[in-house]
Amino acid sequence: MEESIAKIQNLSHRYSKDWAIRNINFEIKNRGILGLLGSNGAGKSTTMNILCGVINQTEGIALIDGIDIRENPVEAKKLIGFLPQKAPLHFELTVDEYLTHCAYMRSIPKEKVKEALEIAKEKCGITHFSKRVLKNLSGGYQQRVGLAQAIIHNPKLVVLDEPTNGLDPNQIIEVRRLIKNIAEDRAVILSTHILSEVQATCHDIVMIEHGEMVFQDSIQAFNNYIKPNTVLIHVEKVPSKDELLAIHGIVDADFVTQNSIRLTFNTGPEITKSIIQHSIEKGWDLTEIQLEKSSLDAIFAQLSKKKKYANP
Amino acid sequence: MKKILRIARIELSILFYSPIAWLMLIIFIIQCGIGISDLIEAKEASQQMGNKFTGLTMDIYGGGRGFFNMVKNNLYLYIPLLTMGLMSRELSSGSIKLLQSSPITNRQIILGKYLAIVGYCFLLVIVMIAAVGIGLIAIENLDITFTFGAILGLFFLACAYAAIGLFMSSLTTYQVVAAISTLAVFAALNFMSSVGQSIEFVRDITYWLAMSSRVDNFIIGLISSKDVIYFLLIISTFLVLTIMRLNAAKSTARPVIKNLKYTAVIVTVLIIGYLSSLTSFTGYYDTTRFKTRTLTPKTQALLKQLKEPVKITVYANVLNSFAHLASPRFRIFDLKQFDDYTRFLPNLEITYQPYYNYTLDQRDNTDKTLEERAKRAITAYGFDFDNVLSPNEINKIIDLTPELNGFVRVLSYQGKTANLHMFFDNIGYPKESEISAAVKNVLYGAPVIGILTGNYERGIDKRGDKEYKTLLNELNVRSSLINQGFNLKNIAFDSNKPLPLDLTVLVVADPIEAYSAEQMQQLKSYIQQGGNILIAGEPYKQALLNPLLQEVGIEYTSGMLLEESEDYNKDLIQAKITPEAKALGFNIKEKSVITMPNSMAIKILDSTNFTITPLLTTNPSTVWNQEGRFNLKVDSVSFDPMRHQKKKATVGVALSRELNGSTQKVIVLGDADVLSNKEISRSNVTQQENYNFAVASFKWFTDGAYPIDATRTNPIDNKITMNAAQLGTTKLIFIGLFPLSLALIGAIILIKRKRQ
């Protein structure tokens, strides 16, 4: 395993009474993107806020490059760039004014501020907007400025809390490309509740549900878990359930509407071939066939179950 | 530090990229401009009418109606609108996370933001300096140090307001809530000064917390370390609370611990505040040009002579018209009146002893019994019932009958006492000359004026026209000499004892019955042995006093002086002070008139071993001596050039001689009415100065020791040097040009940015 830039051990936090997160453990590698996946309210933002020293955890340790962020926040924060869920912008300022302010806040020496500014703007594609006032920029560009402030001091770890939230599909694509670009020479951790985002951008994944960690591995390993296992068919002449269960690999059939049936299978996606074959043979008049990917909820349910089995 | 400055800078620019900062500044300029020009214009108009002023700087800038007080009363409106966004804007937009995830501490964040608002307060200071600048041009010899002291005080106030505003802003994510709650805190702090005044402990704390009254000292020209420390404490308290609040939002410590921390901060502040309020640690700086807020050097030197703490006990009859001033509710106000003294006498102990007894000067004139009236007054003024002594109880402690059972402060030092009274004038309280006289009394003993009685002389206990009560013995009249350090004593002849020689002066005024041979002998031997004496007679009774006067080498001439006058009766002599009298210290203007109804001329005999100085003389062109008895009410008496001769007559003399190593002093007046109640309060003769003449006479007897002279250098800022037109132009610049150009600059910046 590669060396890690950040380590989270037994992290737990409660706001007033209820635990927001409980016993979170993971490491962030020096390079690449770690996705923190979880539904709304799962504890993603809490984890990230602790990691960036915005709040102090109730229990556990968060280390940035070996420095405890709670014990030595000033040193640890030098290594971090943070883009919270809502970009921390001062909308009255121009891009340059704002980024200069950020640069100073991030301890960049005066003589290097200009250079840092140029690099960050270049990377985020906002050089031509330098003199624009932030509130006059579109959401996508505001998010880019948010990204720029997170990388302006060339941190070893960039923490992005739902960076594509609220953007239109084009902007999402651009921002994702930007994040990949940023991750080329540093570690990035991003949180999201969108499964496809993780699959599209991340190398590693940590899943949190109800404040507890339910999965942690590489994206390949993850993809293995979420292989499709249902197929939806639309037929003109509806067969009986027994007929369907007779097909090798089909374990369940669920009549969704009059003509639609959801079939659960326990083999690979090649099951579609044999379904089509059976349809032709038995004359079901198959009009549509669709492999269904698991929904996030289903995956979470599945993973939670697995976790429970793993640690009884 | 660099980061603090950076935060301050960005905060200021955000402030100025919104209209609020511009608007506030413009309104402040206009308000200051109108305030100051109205004040100066009013004075200028008054000056055109021929009125004269003294101390225009204090008039226009200081004091209750001055410019600085106006600023003080308005300042609280500006600050909340500026501070409301400082934290709550960042908290609600989440931009605070930029700072929180940056390598800076919460302390740096708060100090940076505070510095920004302090920077804005500096702009307000500049506006105030500009307002002082108008005075610099418009007023002759403006007292600049004073104005800067006042501005410093207002700056402190603004900074304290800002610290509170910052704290309130950190408590909420709604800017409007922050602004309103800040206003509420200001109101509470101002209201504070009147809370719990009846309870000593609470009173001290609430008064200490009342903020804007702290500025008053700066505004009247006195900077004290106490007030400066107070403001620094308030500022740092709220900054620490803000930092703690920010830390607390981050941490997960138990609420109990958090509350303990807050409590610890507040307790620490109260302890430091208490220590700082102990006067012995207090340093003062008087910003006024002639140190008008400080006791005169003479008084200071006098106070240095005190080797032990002085104690003042306030005996207050709850029925007396001044009783409320001794009630707990007025305690702070009452103690404040002696601040000038506590500044130099940190150990001055003032205690209050309320009582009730029969008194003439009272507010409750109903028919109820004494007890019933006392009970009513005690409840009304909020005295502590158990604390108020009954007539019997108070009599065991002190006999207040000489004080007419009124309101008296007894100043005591090493077993000696001197009494301080309240006065029926617009100040009410004893001030420097009265208090210093009392201090001098307990240090060195009081001068005693003896009043000879027994032959129907003028006395000190009655209010009739002829008597001497007003000048000498009115307890509640400031100018009465009993309040200026003199003690009074009625002297009666005692065949077994000579007249006492330890008197400062013996007053022998207009006996109606002749002195017996024995009495005359006692008087003569009093003079022979060197006793000071003031003799005043009346026409037709020359014979009663001439034997005594011949002892010192003068006598009253027969007849009576009359003066031709358009306005007054012929018997009213309008005497003038002589230049020689001035040399003796009779500091009275040449134009002044000493009125003498029914006066005799004084004739100087050849044989005298006294040095004789004429004090008062008559007008040589209008006054003649009319022989024989007559009554102006019925007889027609007029000047007859054939029989009468107009000439300058001496109507008052001072005599002195060296005897047994000390100077004996004698004053003889041609008319006993000079010092009478009627003449002292006469108001129908312009520039009549009988009171000043009388005081000067007694002062001469005490070799200048009493009354205490607490007068100060006359102010030199007495003239408006600009005319109405020039003032109009200045006003136009201040409330028109300045704000307009600022508005223009602001608008350009804001519009330009809006388009970017």
Interface residues (C-beta under 8 A of the other chain):
Chain A: H13 R14 N49 C52 G53 V54 I55 N56 Q57 T58 P73 V74 E75 K77 K78 I80 F82 P84 Q85 K86 P88 L89 H90 F91 E92 L93 T94 E97 H101 C102 Y104 M105 R106 S107 K131 R132 V133 N136 Q149 V159
Chain B: K2 K3 R6 I7 I10 S13 I14 Y17 S18 S93 G94 S95 I96 K97 L98 L99 Q100 S101 S102 P103 I104 T105 A249 K250 S251 T252 R753 K754 Q756
